[in-house]
């Protein structure tokens, strides 16, 4: 019977990392279990992990800000995305070339 209050407290404190992880796009239930079992580790991990990108978002290769997937121009730095989808390597090469042009001007 002495373990019942401890179980109740671990269930409650497991909610803290679960809420943080849910706000970053991760599964609430799995993080609640993780937080209830290993609270300190789950709390630190949930705070330092990066948010997941949503399906309609992408990262700008020039400034690394999150923009809508349909965006043609980054609203933060003005980087122009190509009309046809390029691979990650092609996008990086394109951004390097545009950077060289800016330096020449």
Rosetta constraint file for C-alpha pairs under 8 A:
AtomPair CA 2 CA 6 HARMONIC 7.50 0.50
AtomPair CA 3 CA 7 HARMONIC 6.10 0.50
AtomPair CA 4 CA 8 HARMONIC 6.17 0.50
AtomPair CA 5 CA 9 HARMONIC 6.13 0.50
AtomPair CA 6 CA 10 HARMONIC 6.17 0.50
AtomPair CA 7 CA 11 HARMONIC 6.18 0.50
AtomPair CA 8 CA 12 HARMONIC 6.35 0.50
AtomPair CA 9 CA 13 HARMONIC 6.13 0.50
AtomPair CA 10 CA 14 HARMONIC 5.95 0.50
AtomPair CA 10 CA 35 HARMONIC 7.95 0.50
AtomPair CA 10 CA 36 HARMONIC 4.87 0.50
AtomPair CA 10 CA 37 HARMONIC 7.23 0.50
AtomPair CA 10 CA 39 HARMONIC 7.79 0.50
AtomPair CA 11 CA 15 HARMONIC 7.05 0.50
AtomPair CA 11 CA 32 HARMONIC 7.90 0.50
AtomPair CA 11 CA 36 HARMONIC 5.26 0.50
AtomPair CA 12 CA 16 HARMONIC 7.86 0.50
AtomPair CA 12 CA 36 HARMONIC 7.53 0.50
AtomPair CA 13 CA 17 HARMONIC 7.99 0.50
AtomPair CA 13 CA 35 HARMONIC 7.05 0.50
AtomPair CA 13 CA 36 HARMONIC 6.43 0.50
AtomPair CA 13 CA 39 HARMONIC 7.11 0.50
AtomPair CA 14 CA 18 HARMONIC 6.49 0.50
AtomPair CA 14 CA 31 HARMONIC 7.68 0.50
AtomPair CA 14 CA 32 HARMONIC 4.96 0.50
AtomPair CA 14 CA 33 HARMONIC 6.69 0.50
AtomPair CA 14 CA 34 HARMONIC 7.17 0.50
AtomPair CA 14 CA 35 HARMONIC 3.99 0.50
AtomPair CA 14 CA 36 HARMONIC 4.00 0.50
AtomPair CA 14 CA 37 HARMONIC 7.58 0.50
AtomPair CA 14 CA 39 HARMONIC 6.28 0.50
AtomPair CA 15 CA 19 HARMONIC 6.04 0.50
AtomPair CA 15 CA 32 HARMONIC 5.50 0.50
AtomPair CA 15 CA 35 HARMONIC 6.94 0.50
AtomPair CA 15 CA 36 HARMONIC 7.63 0.50
AtomPair CA 16 CA 20 HARMONIC 6.49 0.50
AtomPair CA 16 CA 32 HARMONIC 7.89 0.50
AtomPair CA 16 CA 35 HARMONIC 7.46 0.50
AtomPair CA 16 CA 43 HARMONIC 7.23 0.50
AtomPair CA 17 CA 21 HARMONIC 6.03 0.50
AtomPair CA 17 CA 31 HARMONIC 6.50 0.50
AtomPair CA 17 CA 32 HARMONIC 6.81 0.50
AtomPair CA 17 CA 35 HARMONIC 5.84 0.50
AtomPair CA 17 CA 39 HARMONIC 7.67 0.50
AtomPair CA 17 CA 42 HARMONIC 6.05 0.50
AtomPair CA 17 CA 43 HARMONIC 4.88 0.50
AtomPair CA 17 CA 46 HARMONIC 5.75 0.50
AtomPair CA 17 CA 47 HARMONIC 7.77 0.50
AtomPair CA 18 CA 22 HARMONIC 6.04 0.50
AtomPair CA 18 CA 27 HARMONIC 7.85 0.50
AtomPair CA 18 CA 28 HARMONIC 5.08 0.50
AtomPair CA 18 CA 29 HARMONIC 7.05 0.50
AtomPair CA 18 CA 30 HARMONIC 7.71 0.50
AtomPair CA 18 CA 31 HARMONIC 4.63 0.50
AtomPair CA 18 CA 32 HARMONIC 4.65 0.50
AtomPair CA 18 CA 35 HARMONIC 6.77 0.50
AtomPair CA 18 CA 46 HARMONIC 7.88 0.50
AtomPair CA 19 CA 23 HARMONIC 6.25 0.50
AtomPair CA 19 CA 28 HARMONIC 6.65 0.50
AtomPair CA 20 CA 24 HARMONIC 6.62 0.50
AtomPair CA 20 CA 46 HARMONIC 6.19 0.50
AtomPair CA 20 CA 47 HARMONIC 6.94 0.50
AtomPair CA 21 CA 25 HARMONIC 6.46 0.50
AtomPair CA 21 CA 26 HARMONIC 5.27 0.50
AtomPair CA 21 CA 27 HARMONIC 7.11 0.50
AtomPair CA 21 CA 28 HARMONIC 6.66 0.50
AtomPair CA 21 CA 31 HARMONIC 6.78 0.50
AtomPair CA 21 CA 46 HARMONIC 5.49 0.50
AtomPair CA 21 CA 47 HARMONIC 7.84 0.50
AtomPair CA 22 CA 26 HARMONIC 4.89 0.50
AtomPair CA 22 CA 27 HARMONIC 5.97 0.50
AtomPair CA 22 CA 28 HARMONIC 5.16 0.50
AtomPair CA 24 CA 50 HARMONIC 7.28 0.50
AtomPair CA 24 CA 51 HARMONIC 4.40 0.50
AtomPair CA 24 CA 52 HARMONIC 6.23 0.50
AtomPair CA 25 CA 51 HARMONIC 6.23 0.50
AtomPair CA 25 CA 52 HARMONIC 5.52 0.50
AtomPair CA 25 CA 53 HARMONIC 7.90 0.50
AtomPair CA 25 CA 54 HARMONIC 7.93 0.50
AtomPair CA 26 CA 31 HARMONIC 7.85 0.50
AtomPair CA 26 CA 52 HARMONIC 7.33 0.50
AtomPair CA 27 CA 31 HARMONIC 6.36 0.50
AtomPair CA 28 CA 32 HARMONIC 6.01 0.50
AtomPair CA 29 CA 33 HARMONIC 6.33 0.50
AtomPair CA 30 CA 34 HARMONIC 6.21 0.50
AtomPair CA 31 CA 35 HARMONIC 5.84 0.50
AtomPair CA 31 CA 42 HARMONIC 7.49 0.50
AtomPair CA 32 CA 36 HARMONIC 6.06 0.50
AtomPair CA 33 CA 37 HARMONIC 6.22 0.50
AtomPair CA 34 CA 38 HARMONIC 5.88 0.50
AtomPair CA 34 CA 39 HARMONIC 7.16 0.50
AtomPair CA 34 CA 42 HARMONIC 6.21 0.50
AtomPair CA 35 CA 39 HARMONIC 4.38 0.50
AtomPair CA 35 CA 40 HARMONIC 7.65 0.50
AtomPair CA 35 CA 41 HARMONIC 7.78 0.50
AtomPair CA 35 CA 42 HARMONIC 5.10 0.50
AtomPair CA 35 CA 43 HARMONIC 6.86 0.50
AtomPair CA 38 CA 42 HARMONIC 5.99 0.50
AtomPair CA 39 CA 43 HARMONIC 5.90 0.50
AtomPair CA 40 CA 44 HARMONIC 6.30 0.50
AtomPair CA 41 CA 45 HARMONIC 6.04 0.50
AtomPair CA 42 CA 46 HARMONIC 5.89 0.50
AtomPair CA 43 CA 47 HARMONIC 6.26 0.50
AtomPair CA 44 CA 48 HARMONIC 6.33 0.50
AtomPair CA 45 CA 49 HARMONIC 5.95 0.50
AtomPair CA 53 CA 57 HARMONIC 6.02 0.50
AtomPair CA 53 CA 58 HARMONIC 6.98 0.50
AtomPair CA 56 CA 68 HARMONIC 5.79 0.50
AtomPair CA 56 CA 69 HARMONIC 5.10 0.50
AtomPair CA 56 CA 70 HARMONIC 7.67 0.50
AtomPair CA 57 CA 66 HARMONIC 6.48 0.50
AtomPair CA 57 CA 67 HARMONIC 5.59 0.50
AtomPair CA 57 CA 68 HARMONIC 4.43 0.50
AtomPair CA 57 CA 69 HARMONIC 4.61 0.50
AtomPair CA 58 CA 66 HARMONIC 5.71 0.50
AtomPair CA 58 CA 67 HARMONIC 5.57 0.50
AtomPair CA 58 CA 68 HARMONIC 6.12 0.50
AtomPair CA 58 CA 69 HARMONIC 5.28 0.50
AtomPair CA 59 CA 64 HARMONIC 5.47 0.50
AtomPair CA 59 CA 65 HARMONIC 5.58 0.50
AtomPair CA 59 CA 66 HARMONIC 4.58 0.50
AtomPair CA 59 CA 67 HARMONIC 6.13 0.50
AtomPair CA 60 CA 64 HARMONIC 4.72 0.50
AtomPair CA 60 CA 65 HARMONIC 5.45 0.50
AtomPair CA 60 CA 66 HARMONIC 6.32 0.50
AtomPair CA 60 CA 67 HARMONIC 6.82 0.50
AtomPair CA 60 CA 74 HARMONIC 6.69 0.50
AtomPair CA 60 CA 79 HARMONIC 7.57 0.50
AtomPair CA 61 CA 91 HARMONIC 7.24 0.50
AtomPair CA 61 CA 92 HARMONIC 6.65 0.50
AtomPair CA 61 CA 95 HARMONIC 7.10 0.50
AtomPair CA 62 CA 77 HARMONIC 7.38 0.50
AtomPair CA 62 CA 79 HARMONIC 6.47 0.50
AtomPair CA 62 CA 95 HARMONIC 6.48 0.50
AtomPair CA 63 CA 76 HARMONIC 7.54 0.50
AtomPair CA 63 CA 77 HARMONIC 6.48 0.50
AtomPair CA 65 CA 76 HARMONIC 7.27 0.50
AtomPair CA 67 CA 71 HARMONIC 6.84 0.50
AtomPair CA 67 CA 74 HARMONIC 6.71 0.50
AtomPair CA 67 CA 75 HARMONIC 7.56 0.50
AtomPair CA 71 CA 81 HARMONIC 7.55 0.50
AtomPair CA 72 CA 80 HARMONIC 5.91 0.50
AtomPair CA 72 CA 81 HARMONIC 5.15 0.50
AtomPair CA 72 CA 82 HARMONIC 7.18 0.50
AtomPair CA 72 CA 83 HARMONIC 7.31 0.50
AtomPair CA 73 CA 78 HARMONIC 5.62 0.50
AtomPair CA 73 CA 79 HARMONIC 5.49 0.50
AtomPair CA 73 CA 80 HARMONIC 4.46 0.50
AtomPair CA 73 CA 81 HARMONIC 5.91 0.50
AtomPair CA 74 CA 78 HARMONIC 4.82 0.50
AtomPair CA 74 CA 79 HARMONIC 5.11 0.50
AtomPair CA 74 CA 80 HARMONIC 6.52 0.50
AtomPair CA 74 CA 81 HARMONIC 7.69 0.50
AtomPair CA 81 CA 91 HARMONIC 7.94 0.50
AtomPair CA 82 CA 86 HARMONIC 7.11 0.50
AtomPair CA 86 CA 90 HARMONIC 5.77 0.50
AtomPair CA 86 CA 91 HARMONIC 6.08 0.50
AtomPair CA 87 CA 91 HARMONIC 6.31 0.50
AtomPair CA 88 CA 92 HARMONIC 6.28 0.50
AtomPair CA 89 CA 93 HARMONIC 6.21 0.50
AtomPair CA 90 CA 94 HARMONIC 6.13 0.50
AtomPair CA 91 CA 95 HARMONIC 6.23 0.50
AtomPair CA 92 CA 96 HARMONIC 6.25 0.50
AtomPair CA 93 CA 97 HARMONIC 6.28 0.50
AtomPair CA 94 CA 98 HARMONIC 6.27 0.50
AtomPair CA 95 CA 99 HARMONIC 6.13 0.50
AtomPair CA 96 CA 100 HARMONIC 6.39 0.50
AtomPair CA 97 CA 101 HARMONIC 6.46 0.50
AtomPair CA 98 CA 102 HARMONIC 6.36 0.50
AtomPair CA 99 CA 103 HARMONIC 6.39 0.50
AtomPair CA 100 CA 104 HARMONIC 6.42 0.50
AtomPair CA 101 CA 105 HARMONIC 6.63 0.50
